[in-house]
C-alpha cells in the first residue's frame, strides 16, 4: 500500500466515525481521541498530511 492509498483509507475510517452529535470526526477530533493513548501524539496537521499522501 502506498502513501496515497493509506491516506485515503485513513480519511475514510475517520469519516466513518461519528461523534455524540452524529457528525463525522474531524482531523482535530481524531487527534484528540488518539491523545488518550499513552505515547501517541498525532497532530491534526499531521493527520491532514497523511491523508494527502505526503
Buried (B, 14 or more C-beta within 10 A) or exposed (E): EEEEEEBBEBBEEBEEEEEEEEEEBBBEBBBEBEEEEEEEEBEEEEBBEBBEEE
